[in-house]
Amino acid sequence: MANKVHIKSEDTVLVLSGKDRGKKGKVLSVNPSTNQVIVEGVNMATKHKKPRGRYQQGGIVHQEAPVHSSNLMLICNKCGKPTKVAKTILDNGEKARTCKKCNEIIEVVLNKKEV
């Protein structure tokens, strides 16, 4: 069974620790098995790429490296502050991710059984 991560793809997050502390960015991908998250413009790494194929060019490429999910905090869309995520059940029985600071709904979670 995979671990659960409090951050999802397309969320905006704040980096809490590391060399990029204080930076904000959009989540590009999440790997729940290793609790690793790739954030746009954060933890940039230099890779030396070899050309693959006849027309592809090789060289030095700068790309995002994974960051552990414990070093990130979600930024609320409504209040714009870094916050923890609360999981609440709405009146109609659906689950939702809500901001603990302003109590606004961040996202309504679909149940996998209903889809």
Summary of the structure (lengths in Angstrom):
residues: 115
radius of gyration: 17.5
end to end distance: 20.2
largest distance: 58.8
contacts: 283
relative contact order: 0.18
helix: 3%
strand: 44%
